[in-house]
């Protein structure tokens, strides 16, 4: 009987660890289902930044753990939508966040529209740094057709933008190429 007690305790501990691992696996699988993606969208859309900015997402397709398509993406300020894209393709590695790193391999959009400049609420006057204390790498950023409305540029402008972004130690390095065409071609 004395020898069985440690084995019994080890079996219970092992069973609890396996049960917890199975529960985490089910949660991760469930988040990548249609219902899980709708839950994620709801959580993102509920969040409002201090300056009043909100993110809108119509639908998520693909894997939330890798390559996905964000449909009907919008950014809003207190006056309404100021940036819209019908489709944004994102390839990222979300588990890098466990090591304080956001690893986005690519973020691309065929069309993005800026109908007006954003008007954010004033934030608190603090001496806090503007950039977060987290490493962020975006390997490829590309917008094939970025449309600036007359309210932004005086007349309708279109641009093509491609580049990459690296933020580390609260410093941003942006490498980009852009070209634009005026309203008359």
Backbone as CSV, one residue per row, in Angstrom:
resi,resn,N_x,N_y,N_z,CA_x,CA_y,CA_z,C_x,C_y,C_z
1,UNK,0.813,-1.205,0.000,0.000,0.000,0.000,0.848,1.258,0.000
2,UNK,1.954,1.288,0.685,2.827,2.448,0.753,3.449,2.758,-0.599
3,UNK,3.679,1.700,-1.405,4.282,1.910,-2.719,3.272,2.443,-3.730
4,UNK,1.995,2.176,-3.520,0.961,2.607,-4.474,0.650,4.105,-4.370
5,UNK,0.842,4.705,-3.220,0.498,6.121,-3.029,1.254,7.041,-3.990
6,UNK,2.599,6.916,-4.121,3.284,7.806,-5.075,2.820,7.570,-6.522
7,UNK,2.574,6.335,-6.889,2.102,6.045,-8.248,0.735,6.671,-8.498
8,UNK,-0.132,6.575,-7.515,-1.467,7.150,-7.661,-1.389,8.666,-7.823
9,UNK,-0.542,9.299,-7.012,-0.371,10.751,-7.109,0.189,11.122,-8.484
10,UNK,1.185,10.371,-8.951,1.768,10.640,-10.271,0.735,10.447,-11.376
11,UNK,-0.113,9.452,-11.253,-1.163,9.233,-12.261,-2.143,10.417,-12.284
12,UNK,-2.534,10.886,-11.126,-3.453,12.024,-11.064,-2.803,13.279,-11.629
13,UNK,-1.570,13.532,-11.265,-0.857,14.713,-11.780,-0.686,14.592,-13.292
14,UNK,-0.286,13.423,-13.766,-0.133,13.197,-15.207,-1.452,13.362,-15.945
15,UNK,-2.524,12.835,-15.368,-3.846,12.989,-15.977,-4.282,14.443,-16.025
16,UNK,-3.991,15.184,-14.960,-4.354,16.607,-14.932,-3.562,17.389,-15.976
17,UNK,-2.271,17.091,-16.108,-1.436,17.773,-17.105,-1.918,17.445,-18.516
18,UNK,-2.209,16.182,-18.784,-2.723,15.786,-20.099,-4.081,16.423,-20.378
19,UNK,-4.931,16.473,-19.377,-6.241,17.100,-19.540,-6.114,18.583,-19.845
20,UNK,-5.208,19.267,-19.158,-4.976,20.689,-19.404,-4.415,20.909,-20.815
21,UNK,-3.484,20.048,-21.230,-2.922,20.162,-22.582,-4.002,19.922,-23.633
22,UNK,-4.872,18.971,-23.402,-5.965,18.711,-24.348,-6.925,19.900,-24.404
23,UNK,-7.197,20.510,-23.271,-8.071,21.681,-23.229,-7.469,22.859,-24.005
24,UNK,-6.167,23.100,-23.840,-5.493,24.171,-24.577,-5.518,23.868,-26.071
25,UNK,-5.272,22.613,-26.466,-5.308,22.224,-27.883,-6.702,22.448,-28.467
26,UNK,-7.737,22.075,-27.722,-9.107,22.300,-28.199,-9.414,23.787,-28.353
27,UNK,-8.924,24.588,-27.432,-9.122,26.037,-27.519,-8.438,26.598,-28.768
28,UNK,-7.193,26.182,-29.006,-6.464,26.673,-30.179,-7.127,26.222,-31.478
29,UNK,-7.607,25.012,-31.525,-8.311,24.519,-32.713,-9.641,25.257,-32.866
30,UNK,-10.335,25.464,-31.767,-11.628,26.151,-31.795,-11.520,27.597,-32.263
31,UNK,-10.428,28.286,-31.908,-10.260,29.673,-32.350,-10.075,29.774,-33.859
32,UNK,-9.586,28.711,-34.468,-9.362,28.727,-35.916,-10.585,28.237,-36.689
33,UNK,-11.696,28.012,-36.017,-12.944,27.616,-36.675,-13.734,28.873,-37.039
34,UNK,-14.834,28.709,-37.766,-15.669,29.864,-38.126,-16.160,30.604,-36.884
35,UNK,-16.639,29.837,-35.898,-17.130,30.465,-34.669,-15.995,31.164,-33.920
36,UNK,-14.809,30.564,-33.911,-13.658,31.171,-33.245,-13.234,32.468,-33.913
37,UNK,-13.239,32.469,-35.252,-12.876,33.692,-35.974,-13.905,34.792,-35.725
38,UNK,-15.194,34.434,-35.669,-16.218,35.442,-35.348,-15.992,36.004,-33.943
39,UNK,-15.612,35.147,-32.999,-15.311,35.586,-31.642,-14.145,36.582,-31.647
40,UNK,-13.097,36.274,-32.406,-11.935,37.163,-32.493,-12.334,38.512,-33.072
41,UNK,-13.143,38.501,-34.137,-13.610,39.750,-34.749,-14.389,40.581,-33.734
42,UNK,-15.272,39.937,-32.993,-16.061,40.643,-31.978,-15.156,41.298,-30.938
43,UNK,-14.124,40.577,-30.492,-13.216,41.123,-29.486,-12.421,42.301,-30.042
44,UNK,-11.962,42.189,-31.295,-11.205,43.287,-31.912,-12.088,44.514,-32.081
45,UNK,-13.324,44.314,-32.552,-14.208,45.456,-32.803,-14.697,46.118,-31.526
46,UNK,-14.691,45.404,-30.414,-15.081,45.992,-29.127,-14.018,46.950,-28.599
47,UNK,-12.779,46.714,-28.970,-11.667,47.489,-28.424,-11.613,48.875,-29.059
48,UNK,-11.458,49.894,-28.231,-11.281,51.271,-28.713,-10.004,51.822,-28.101
49,UNK,-9.151,52.381,-28.927,-7.915,52.982,-28.450,-8.236,54.273,-27.704
50,UNK,-7.294,54.760,-26.897,-7.511,55.992,-26.127,-7.813,57.187,-27.025
51,UNK,-7.248,57.173,-28.243,-7.459,58.302,-29.153,-8.770,58.184,-29.927
52,UNK,-9.545,57.128,-29.684,-10.839,56.954,-30.336,-10.814,56.069,-31.568
53,UNK,-9.633,55.582,-31.954,-9.552,54.732,-33.139,-10.138,53.351,-32.857
54,UNK,-10.848,52.828,-33.862,-11.415,51.482,-33.781,-11.071,50.733,-35.063
55,UNK,-10.978,49.421,-34.945,-10.697,48.547,-36.074,-11.973,47.810,-36.433
56,UNK,-12.289,47.751,-37.708,-13.457,47.008,-38.186,-13.016,45.881,-39.112
57,UNK,-13.636,44.724,-38.966,-13.330,43.567,-39.799,-14.645,42.910,-40.183
58,UNK,-14.842,42.695,-41.480,-16.048,42.021,-41.948,-15.975,40.518,-41.751
59,UNK,-14.835,39.926,-42.143,-14.690,38.469,-42.059,-13.209,38.108,-42.094
60,UNK,-12.866,37.004,-41.454,-11.522,36.446,-41.507,-11.592,35.118,-42.238
61,UNK,-10.763,34.936,-43.249,-10.665,33.665,-43.962,-9.250,33.135,-43.808
62,UNK,-9.095,31.834,-43.893,-7.775,31.230,-43.771,-7.464,30.905,-42.324
63,UNK,-6.195,30.734,-42.031,-5.752,30.344,-40.697,-5.332,31.558,-39.883
64,UNK,-5.838,31.666,-38.680,-5.419,32.768,-37.806,-4.000,32.535,-37.290
65,UNK,-3.445,31.363,-37.553,-2.087,31.037,-37.108,-1.061,31.152,-38.229
66,UNK,-1.430,31.721,-39.358,-0.497,31.844,-40.471,-1.037,32.804,-41.511
67,UNK,-1.326,32.265,-42.693,-1.819,33.104,-43.793,-3.330,33.240,-43.690
68,UNK,-3.800,34.492,-43.673,-5.239,34.740,-43.596,-5.600,35.937,-44.467
69,UNK,-6.887,36.045,-44.743,-7.409,37.172,-45.508,-8.396,37.921,-44.614
70,UNK,-8.154,39.206,-44.424,-9.043,40.065,-43.643,-9.934,40.786,-44.650
71,UNK,-11.215,40.527,-44.601,-12.150,41.131,-45.554,-12.842,42.339,-44.913
72,UNK,-13.086,43.365,-45.709,-13.762,44.587,-45.277,-13.090,45.205,-44.048
73,UNK,-11.798,45.446,-44.170,-11.001,46.046,-43.103,-11.222,47.554,-43.087
74,UNK,-11.479,48.114,-41.912,-11.638,49.564,-41.764,-10.941,50.060,-40.508
75,UNK,-10.527,51.313,-40.552,-10.077,52.039,-39.370,-10.991,53.239,-39.228
76,UNK,-11.453,53.483,-38.000,-12.394,54.583,-37.735,-11.878,55.463,-36.618
77,UNK,-12.271,56.723,-36.681,-12.058,57.656,-35.583,-13.448,58.009,-35.042
78,UNK,-13.571,58.904,-34.094,-14.901,59.228,-33.571,-15.886,59.758,-34.621
79,UNK,-15.403,60.263,-35.765,-16.300,60.770,-36.807,-16.688,59.698,-37.833
80,UNK,-16.061,58.546,-37.806,-16.389,57.480,-38.758,-15.154,56.895,-39.428
81,UNK,-15.379,56.164,-40.523,-14.311,55.453,-41.219,-13.387,56.441,-41.933
82,UNK,-12.067,56.264,-41.736,-11.099,57.089,-42.456,-10.150,56.271,-43.320
83,UNK,-10.178,54.945,-43.203,-9.350,54.080,-44.042,-10.111,52.790,-44.283
84,UNK,-10.135,52.333,-45.531,-10.880,51.111,-45.852,-10.139,50.306,-46.902
85,UNK,-10.210,48.981,-46.757,-9.650,48.060,-47.747,-10.594,46.864,-47.844
86,UNK,-11.014,46.508,-49.060,-11.913,45.359,-49.185,-11.247,44.045,-48.797
87,UNK,-9.914,43.972,-48.951,-9.222,42.716,-48.644,-7.769,43.011,-48.287
88,UNK,-7.329,42.492,-47.155,-5.936,42.599,-46.737,-5.444,41.183,-46.468
89,UNK,-4.368,40.806,-47.127,-3.777,39.478,-46.921,-2.633,39.610,-45.929
90,UNK,-2.680,38.780,-44.889,-1.680,38.833,-43.825,-1.117,37.433,-43.619
91,UNK,0.204,37.355,-43.585,0.889,36.100,-43.235,1.746,36.415,-42.023
92,UNK,1.423,35.791,-40.905,2.121,36.111,-39.671,2.334,34.873,-38.825
93,UNK,3.149,35.021,-37.790,3.446,33.954,-36.844,3.054,34.440,-35.449
94,UNK,1.804,34.172,-35.026,1.318,34.755,-33.769,2.027,34.239,-32.512
95,UNK,2.591,33.038,-32.561,3.221,32.500,-31.355,4.544,33.196,-31.041
96,UNK,5.074,33.989,-31.962,6.272,34.786,-31.687,5.983,35.815,-30.588
97,UNK,4.700,36.140,-30.407,4.320,37.101,-29.369,4.717,36.608,-27.971
98,UNK,4.813,35.302,-27.795,5.239,34.749,-26.507,6.654,35.207,-26.152
99,UNK,7.451,35.578,-27.152,8.811,36.060,-26.956,8.887,37.565,-27.193
100,UNK,7.770,38.266,-26.988,7.710,39.722,-27.099,8.067,40.208,-28.503
101,UNK,7.541,39.497,-29.500,7.855,39.805,-30.894,6.594,39.618,-31.740
102,UNK,6.318,40.576,-32.594,5.237,40.446,-33.565,5.912,40.198,-34.911
103,UNK,5.685,39.018,-35.465,6.348,38.598,-36.697,5.323,38.499,-37.826
104,UNK,5.251,39.549,-38.644,4.355,39.569,-39.800,5.238,39.388,-41.024
105,UNK,5.060,38.281,-41.712,5.874,38.028,-42.901,5.445,38.957,-44.037
106,UNK,4.133,39.131,-44.204,3.656,40.040,-45.254,2.270,40.559,-44.903
107,UNK,2.007,41.794,-45.335,0.683,42.424,-45.224,0.473,43.162,-46.535
108,UNK,-0.469,42.668,-47.344,-0.659,43.239,-48.680,-2.131,43.519,-48.942
109,UNK,-2.367,44.527,-49.759,-3.733,44.878,-50.166,-3.690,45.326,-51.620
110,UNK,-4.678,44.905,-52.377,-4.772,45.384,-53.761,-5.235,46.834,-53.788
111,UNK,-6.256,47.145,-52.972,-6.820,48.494,-52.949,-7.033,48.945,-51.515
112,UNK,-6.671,50.189,-51.249,-6.916,50.801,-49.948,-7.333,52.241,-50.225
113,UNK,-8.322,52.732,-49.474,-8.853,54.072,-49.710,-8.764,54.907,-48.437
114,UNK,-8.288,56.139,-48.596,-8.244,57.116,-47.508,-9.155,58.270,-47.895
115,UNK,-10.459,58.218,-47.507,-11.395,59.257,-47.918,-11.184,60.593,-47.206
116,UNK,-10.563,60.559,-46.032,-10.321,61.792,-45.274,-9.233,61.512,-44.251
117,UNK,-8.673,62.565,-43.711,-7.673,62.397,-42.663,-8.362,62.098,-41.338
118,UNK,-7.747,61.273,-40.510,-8.379,60.963,-39.216,-8.340,62.166,-38.270
119,UNK,-9.323,62.212,-37.392,-9.394,63.248,-36.360,-9.553,62.540,-35.012
120,UNK,-8.429,62.278,-34.387,-8.435,61.543,-33.131,-8.711,62.452,-31.943
121,UNK,-9.201,61.843,-30.875,-9.364,62.566,-29.619,-7.983,62.839,-29.040
122,UNK,-7.821,63.969,-28.370,-6.515,64.225,-27.751,-6.253,63.194,-26.658
123,UNK,-5.023,62.738,-26.610,-4.641,61.758,-25.601,-4.116,62.443,-24.359
124,UNK,-3.853,61.670,-23.331,-3.310,62.257,-22.108,-1.888,62.770,-22.366
125,UNK,-1.557,63.891,-21.748,-0.212,64.445,-21.875,0.720,63.662,-20.959
126,UNK,1.499,62.799,-21.571,2.459,62.008,-20.797,3.793,62.015,-21.522
127,UNK,4.783,61.599,-20.826,6.118,61.471,-21.410,6.368,60.039,-21.864
128,UNK,5.302,59.291,-22.079,5.439,57.909,-22.526,5.928,57.867,-23.969
129,UNK,6.770,56.879,-24.298,7.231,56.754,-25.682,6.067,56.436,-26.619
130,UNK,6.185,56.898,-27.846,5.160,56.666,-28.851,5.134,55.210,-29.306
131,UNK,6.308,54.608,-29.470,6.401,53.230,-29.949,6.352,52.249,-28.789
132,UNK,5.779,51.067,-29.009,5.670,50.078,-27.936,7.019,49.427,-27.635
133,UNK,7.128,48.864,-26.450,8.343,48.153,-26.059,8.219,46.687,-26.472
134,UNK,8.063,46.476,-27.765,7.939,45.142,-28.326,8.543,45.192,-29.724
135,UNK,9.191,44.123,-30.119,9.769,44.076,-31.461,8.687,43.730,-32.467
136,UNK,8.606,44.506,-33.532,7.627,44.277,-34.585,8.365,44.253,-35.917
137,UNK,8.211,43.173,-36.646,8.807,43.064,-37.977,7.710,42.781,-38.983
138,UNK,7.660,43.585,-40.036,6.760,43.339,-41.149,7.661,43.213,-42.379
139,UNK,7.843,41.976,-42.867,8.764,41.705,-43.957,8.376,42.383,-45.251
140,UNK,7.105,42.334,-45.602,6.623,42.958,-46.828,5.329,43.699,-46.545
141,UNK,5.317,44.985,-46.849,4.100,45.796,-46.805,3.878,46.264,-48.237
142,UNK,2.682,46.001,-48.775,2.422,46.420,-50.150,0.958,46.791,-50.325
143,UNK,0.728,47.942,-50.946,-0.610,48.359,-51.368,-0.483,48.680,-52.850
144,UNK,-1.161,47.907,-53.680,-1.057,48.088,-55.124,-1.729,49.368,-55.602
145,UNK,-2.814,49.743,-54.951,-3.566,50.947,-55.362,-4.090,51.643,-54.109
146,UNK,-3.378,52.663,-53.670,-3.769,53.423,-52.490,-4.424,54.705,-52.992
147,UNK,-5.713,54.860,-52.751,-6.483,55.987,-53.278,-6.642,57.042,-52.174
148,UNK,-6.188,58.254,-52.488,-6.338,59.398,-51.591,-7.440,60.281,-52.154
149,UNK,-8.481,60.513,-51.385,-9.617,61.329,-51.828,-9.221,62.802,-51.892
150,UNK,-10.018,63.619,-52.594,-9.729,65.062,-52.654,-9.644,65.724,-51.278
151,UNK,-10.379,65.223,-50.304,-10.318,65.808,-48.953,-8.934,65.634,-48.328
152,UNK,-8.158,64.680,-48.829,-6.826,64.414,-48.287,-5.754,65.142,-49.095
153,UNK,-5.828,65.026,-50.425,-4.740,65.496,-51.275,-5.106,66.700,-52.144
154,UNK,-6.281,67.267,-51.975,-6.695,68.397,-52.811,-7.380,67.952,-54.088
155,UNK,-6.906,66.868,-54.650,-7.555,66.209,-55.782,-7.278,64.714,-55.620
156,UNK,-8.043,63.905,-56.297,-7.878,62.453,-56.165,-6.468,62.052,-56.616
157,UNK,-5.804,61.292,-55.785,-4.465,60.780,-56.079,-4.450,59.276,-55.868
158,UNK,-3.637,58.587,-56.639,-3.440,57.153,-56.450,-1.959,56.880,-56.316
159,UNK,-1.617,55.960,-55.447,-0.222,55.616,-55.216,-0.064,54.104,-55.125
160,UNK,1.139,53.672,-55.362,1.522,52.277,-55.161,2.640,52.316,-54.127
161,UNK,2.532,51.489,-53.091,3.486,51.542,-51.988,3.983,50.127,-51.709
162,UNK,5.292,49.991,-51.493,5.883,48.708,-51.108,7.042,48.986,-50.165
163,UNK,7.207,48.133,-49.170,8.308,48.344,-48.242,8.354,47.295,-47.155
164,UNK,9.056,47.644,-46.095,9.177,46.778,-44.927,9.347,47.636,-43.683
165,UNK,8.987,47.074,-42.538,9.018,47.821,-41.280,9.684,46.959,-40.214
166,UNK,10.539,47.579,-39.420,11.153,46.902,-38.274,11.139,47.872,-37.100
167,UNK,10.528,47.453,-36.011,10.500,48.260,-34.794,11.173,47.439,-33.700
168,UNK,12.227,47.998,-33.132,12.954,47.326,-32.047,13.563,48.397,-31.157
169,UNK,13.608,48.137,-29.881,14.174,49.078,-28.911,13.561,50.468,-29.056
170,UNK,12.257,50.495,-29.348,11.479,51.730,-29.496,12.006,52.633,-30.619
171,UNK,12.581,52.006,-31.612,13.026,52.709,-32.816,12.390,52.041,-34.018
172,UNK,11.937,52.839,-34.943,11.302,52.301,-36.153,12.219,52.507,-37.346
173,UNK,12.378,51.438,-38.116,13.097,51.515,-39.383,12.105,51.162,-40.474
174,UNK,11.885,52.103,-41.373,10.934,51.897,-42.460,11.677,52.070,-43.769
175,UNK,11.567,51.079,-44.612,12.133,51.149,-45.948,10.967,51.008,-46.912
176,UNK,10.764,52.029,-47.771,9.587,51.986,-48.636,9.879,52.632,-49.982
177,UNK,9.149,52.155,-50.962,9.148,52.758,-52.283,7.704,53.088,-52.608
178,UNK,7.499,54.268,-53.194,6.142,54.677,-53.548,6.183,55.412,-54.871
179,UNK,5.120,55.271,-55.612,4.952,56.048,-56.834,3.510,56.455,-56.910
180,UNK,3.283,57.621,-57.498,1.928,58.154,-57.538,1.612,58.721,-58.933
181,UNK,0.339,58.745,-59.230,-0.138,59.310,-60.483,-1.208,60.326,-60.108
182,UNK,-1.183,61.497,-60.717,-2.181,62.524,-60.458,-3.507,62.160,-61.094
183,UNK,-4.510,62.938,-60.849,-5.860,62.660,-61.333,-5.941,62.641,-62.864
184,UNK,-5.077,63.397,-63.544,-5.134,63.457,-65.002,-4.211,62.436,-65.659
185,UNK,-3.773,61.426,-64.965,-2.955,60.383,-65.561,-1.487,60.634,-65.457
